[in-house]
Amino acid sequence: MNYYVYVLKSKIKNHFYIGITNNLERRLKEHNLGNICWTKRYKPWDILYTETMGNKIEARKREKYLKSHSGRKWLKKNIKPL
């Protein structure tokens, strides 16, 4: 089963959220409905970036990297606008 690593950007604030899911549409809807504790304060959200991974373990590793200092630098360099 494929998993997705995703980066969301708030439409109202300069906030970003990085996560994983196996259903991108459902997860974005959950964020925008306010069902996710951290993201409900900054909704609505847009998907800024996604990567498809082969399994949950690969997705978690990539998520962890993107949340690290070097991962955030990579996002700023490669994904516009951050």
C-alpha positions, 0 to 999 in steps of 0.5 A: 500500500502506498503512503504519502508524505505531504507538506501543507501550508496555511492559507492565513498564516505562514505555518507549515505542517508535514505528515504522512497518510495513505489517503491524501484527500481524506487527510486534507479534509480532516485538516481543513475541518479542524479534526486535527489538533495542531492544524485546526488553529491555522486552517484552511490548508493547501497541499504544497508538496507530496511524495509517494512512498512504497510503505509506511516505514519509508514514509515515516523515515522521509517525514522525519527527515523533512522535519529535521533541520536539513530537511527543512533546508531542502524544502526551502531550496526545492519547493517554492514558495516556502 
